[in-house]
Amino acid sequence: MTKRLDEITEEVMRILPVFLRKVHAGTLQFMSMTPAQIFILMLVQEKGHCCLSDIGRELSIAPPTATGIIDRLERDNYIKRVHSQEDRRVVNVCLTKKGSTYLEQMRNEKYERVKQVIGLLTTEDQENYLRILKTFIEGLKDV
């Protein structure tokens, strides 16, 4: 690795959490939910439904931690547990109408914040930013 790549990597690691925190700050305050709860809701929305072990693995959290978060989300009617038809021992988690509505409101709030940030860039930089993000996501598939 070149020295310049090391320097850029260090700077990205320092700046990215600040950027994400600032983009999400208004949304999280508005929605009054923990990041872990939001990540679980977004994962369940992305997958359609998830089993408990998938949630823990995808978010790198211990099964008891995932279960506790899921318990609170279920208590507040954002998700529901559904037993698999093929194997009754498998419990899947699905979004409720309230959970879907919550994510839609959060998305709308975040959309406006991200639009403001991206609007600071030139059209060319916006296109480059999108291309780079897609490259990162493609590269993370195997990580």
N, C-alpha and C positions, 0 to 999 in steps of 0.2 A: 504494500500500500504506500502510495506517495505521501510525502509530508503534507501537501496541499489537500489531498483527500482526507487525511486525518484531521486537519484543521476544519475543513468544511463539515465533516461528520460531527465533530465536537460542537460546532456552532449550531448545526441542525438540531442536535440533541438538546441544546440549551434553549433554542428559540421555539421549537415545535410545541412543547408543552405550554409555553406562554401563549402562543397563538391559539391553540385549542381551548385553553382555559378562557381566554377572552372572547372567542367566538361563542362558546357554550355558556358563558357566565350569565348572560341575560336570560337565556332559555331555561337554565337550571333553576335560577331564582324564580322565574315566572311559573315554572311547573312544579316546584317544591318536591322533587324526587331525587334520590341519590343516583350518582352515575352508574353504580352497579345495577340498580333497578332498571334504569333506562337502557343499559346495554342488554339486559336480559329481554326486555320488551322488544328491542330492535332485532335481536337475534331470532326470537320467536316469530316476529313479523317476516323477517327475511326467509326463514325456513318453512313457514306455514304452521309447523308444530315442531317441538323438540322433546326428546326424552331428557330426563334429569341429568343423566351422565354426559350427554352431549353438551349441555349448558355448562357444566363444570369444566369440561375439557376445552371447549371453545373460548371460555373466558379465563382459563387458568386459575380457577378457584376450587377449593376443596368441596367435595359433595355436601358436607354439613352446612357450609357457608351458602352454597347455592340453594339448598333446601330451605334455609332460614329466609333468604331473600324471596324465594318463590312463595313461601308461606305468607309473607306480608303482602305480596302482590295479589295472591289469591284472596286473602282476607279483605283487601280493599277492592276486589272485583275487577282487577285489570287483566288477570289471566284465570284460566280454569285448568284443572287436571282432568285428563281423560285417559281411561285404561285402553290399551291397545286391543283391537279385536283379535289379532293373531296370538298374542301372548298377554294374558291378564296381569302378569307380573310387571310388564313394561308400562310405565306411566308417562304419557305425553303431556306437554304443556301447550295450550292454545290461547290466543288472545280473545278476550271478550269484546263486546261492542265498546265498552268503556275504555279498554286498553287501546283499541284501534283509534278511537276518537282522540285519546290523549296523545298518541304518536302523531296523528295528523295535525293537531294544534301545535305540538312541539316542532314539527317539520315546517309549518308555516312561519312560526316565529324565527326559527333558525335560517330559513330561506332568505328572509329580509336582511338578517345580519350578514350572511355570507355574500349576498348580492352587493351589499355596501362595500365589503372588503374587496371583492373581485373587481368592482367598479373603479377601484383605485388604480388598476392596471390598464395599460394600453390594450387595445384589441389583440395585438400580436402576443403580448405577454399573457393575456387571458387564455389564448389558444395553447401557448406553450405550457402554461400551468396545468391545463386540463390533460395535455399529452403526457406530461411528467407524472401526474397523479395516476393515470391509467397504467403507465409503465411500472410504478411502484406496486400497484395492486396486482398486476400480472406477476411481478417478481415475488410477491409475498405468498402466492398460491402454494409454493413448495416449502415455505418456511414454517 
